[in-house]
Amino acid sequence: MTPGNMEGKVCLITGATSGIGLESARALARQGASVVLVGRNEDRGKAALAEVRRTEPEAKLELMLADFTRLDTVHQLAADFQSRYSRLDVLLNNAGLIIDRRKVTPDGFEATFATNHLAHFVLTNLLLETLKASGPSRVVNVSSEAHRAGSLTFLDDLQAERGYLGMRVYGNSKLANILFTRELAKRLADTRVTTNSLHPGTVRTGFGHNTEGIFRHLVKLASPFMLSAEGGARTSVYLASSPEVEGVSGKYFIRCKEARGTRASRDDAAAAKLWEKSVELTGVGG
């Protein structure tokens, strides 16, 4: 992996107060970037800032808050960022949720789909003009090989109302991440903004511990065999900073190498359909 020189660049990372988001923030700060860490909880956010500064005392960091189950806080995040920063070089959409029981957000959306796709769809579109003005800039979307458990039939049941299986719903949300990346790349083809998605690996972090059933126990059992958070962050950092992927867009990566997702994840008509449905649900991106 070839690291980049991120001096003078601004990065915004969602889900950055723990796990691979935190390690991505650390790595990009080490390369000289100004990094905005986004989290839900102020105390955890301040602890994350302190943890990065423990190893990177000269790190340029800021904390911003947003709850990705509420789109009003995503709008506020975008407004707060734009009031403080005139440029954005990297948007790393990293926040993720997996739960084993269907929940509905205050906006009326199924929580996994809302957190893993809709919130990032909204945030990206709200920051798109800033990204364009800062080009060359990058949007990096953390997906997963779990997208192989997804099916395009989810496009006709985005709120998972026809029976809820947590892993299937999560897989659909990760499939949505890749489809979003493909359609976004097409829409940005004539700009200096690129976008790619990735599978971080099976990572030993706090992810999955917010479940209420079997997922929590499975994660604990498997954790000795998983990657460290630092290892899981490598592909995110690579796509955010490496000169090797300058100009590369619309692709899916595993272990810092371009990979081939499922046939469903390469369906451009489905990607366009997901975009239009996301516009209908959020009022953003039209």
N, C-alpha and C positions, 0 to 999 in steps of 0.2 A: 504494500500500500504506500503510495506516495503522498505525504502530507502536504498541505498547502500553506502559504503564508497569508494569514488572515489579519494582519495589521491593518487597522483603519476600517475593517468590515464590521457590520452589525448583524448579529444572529438572534433570532427569536425562536425559543424551543418550548413547546408545550409538553406538559407532563414531565417537567424538568427537576422536580424536587426529590426524586429517588430513581433508582434503577438506571436503565440505559439513557434516560433523559439527563440525569445528573452527570453521568460519565461522559455523555456527549458534550455537555456544557463545560466540563473540566477540560476535555481535549481541545475544544475550539478556543477556550480562553487561553490555554497553553500556547496556541498558535498565534495569539495576539488579538483575537477578536473581542469586541464588546458584546457580551452575551446577556440577553434578557431571558431569565428563567420564569416560566409561567407555571403556577400551581394553584390549588384550591384553598390551601390553608396557610395563613401568614406565618404561624409559628414554624411549621415544617419548611416553609420557604426560607425563612431566616436561617434555620439550621442548615439548609442546603447551601446557601451562600457561604456560611462559615466553613462548611466541609470543603467546598472548592478552594476557598482561600487558605485552608490548612496546607494544601499542597501547591497552590498557585497564589502566593501572597500578593502578586502584582496584578491579579485578574481584574478585569473591568466588568463588573457584574451589576445587574439590577433585577429586582423581583417585581413581577406584576401578577395580579390575582384574577382568576376566572374559574367558574364552575362550568365545565363543558356539558352538563346536563341542562343548562339554562342558556338559551341563545342571547338573552339580553346582556349577560355578562361577557359573552364573546364580542358583541357589538361594543361594549364599554372597553374591553381590552384593546380592540383595534383603535378606538378613539384615543385612549390613553397613550398607546404606543405612538400614534401619529402626532400627538401633541408634544412629544418629547424627542422624537427622532425624525430626521428628514430623509433617512435612507434605510433600506433593509436589503441586505445582501443574501441572507439565508433564512428561509422559514422552514423550520424542522417540525413537521406535524407528527408528534410522537405520542401524545396522550392516548391511553387506551383503557378499555373496560371489558371485563368478561364476568358475567353473572349467570347463575343457573336457575333463576326465577324471573319471569317477566315483570318488569317495572316500567312505569310510565313517567316521563319527566313532567315538570310544571308546564312545559309547552305542549304536552299531549303526545309526545313521541316515545316510541319504545327506546329504553335507555341505552342499550348497546349501540344501536344504529345512530342514535342522536350523538352520543359521545365520540364514537369511532369514525363516523362519516360526516354527519350534518354540521357539527361544530367546526370541523376543519374545512369543510366546503365553504361555510360562511366566512371564517377567519381569512382564508386564502383570498376569496373574492374581495373582501373589504380592504385587504392590503395590496391588491394587485397593482394599483397605480403606483404605489410606493416602490414595489418590486421592479416595475417597468422602468421607472425613473432612475433606479439604482443599477441597472444592468451593466455588465452581465451579473445576473442574480439567479438564485436557485430555490426551488421548492422541493423538499424531500419528505416523502410520505412513508411512514413506517407501516407496512402491511405485515404479512405473515404467510408461511406455507400452509397455515390453517385455512387459507382461501380455497384450498383443494376440497374442503368440506362444504364449501358454498355452492349454490346453484343459482342460475339466472332466474329461476322461478320466484326468487325473493323480490324481483322488481314488481311483481303483482301482489306482494304482501309485505311492504316495507316495514309495517309496524308489528310483524310477527303475530298476527291475530288468529292464524289458522293452526294453532298448536305450537307450543314453545319448547324447543330443545336448545339449551344454552350454547353448546358447541357449534350447532348448525347456525344459529343466529350470529355467533361470533365469526364463524367462517364467512358468512354472507357479508358482514361488515368489512372484513379484510379483503374480500373480493371487490367490494365497493371502493376500497382505497386504490386498488390497481386500476379499476375502470375510471375512476376520477382522474388518476394520473394520466391515463391515455387521452382522455378527452381534453384535459387541461393542456397537455402538450400540443394537441392540434390547434387549440385556440390561441396558443402563444407562439405558433410557428414563425410569425413575422416579427417577433420581439427578441430581446436579449435575455429572456427569462426561460430557464429550462426547469424541467420537473422529472423526477424519477421516484420509484417506489422500491421497497426492499423487504427482505426477510432478515431479522436480526439474529436468528438462531434461537434455540430454546435456552432461555436465559434465567439464571438463578437470581431473581429479584423479588420484591414484594408483590409483583403482579399476580393476580389470581387469589390473593389473600382477602380480597373484599367480597368473595363469594360466601354463600350461606350453606353450601352443601358439599357434594363430593369433590368439586374442583379444588377446594382449599386443601383437602387431604391428599389428593393426587399430586398437587404441586409440591407439598412437603415431602412426599415419598420420592419424587423424582429429582428433587433439588441437588443431591450429591452428584448427579450425572449431567447437570446443566452447565452452560457457559457462565462465566462471571459477567457482571454488568458491564465491566470494561470491555470484555470480549464481544458482548452483544452490541456495544456502541460502535464498533469499528466500521461497519458498513455505512451507518448513518454519517459518521464523521468523514468517511471517504467521499460519499456523494455530496456532502456539504462543502468540502474544501479541496479535494484533489484536482490538480490540473489535468489529470488523465481523463476526466469526464467532462471537461469544458466543452460545451456545445452538444452534449449527449442529452436526449430528452425522450420521455415516454417509455422508458425501459424499466425492467424489473431486475433487481440485483440480489445475489446471495453471496456472502463471503467476498465482497468487493469485486465480484464478477457478474457480468450480465447473465441472466438465467431465463428460462422459459416457463412461464406460468401455465395454468390450465387453458384449454381452448376457450372456456367461458371468459377468462380474464383478458383474452385477446379479441373479444367481440366488440368491434367499434360501434355497431348499431346499439348494443346494450349500453355501452359507455355514454352515448348520446342520450339514450332514454333515461338513464340514471341522472344525468345532468339536468334534463328538463324537469324530472320529478322533484329533484332537489330544489330547483328554482321555485316550483309551485309550493313546496312545503315551507320554504324560508323567505321567499321574496327577494332573494339575493342571487346575483349571477346571471340575470337575464340579458 
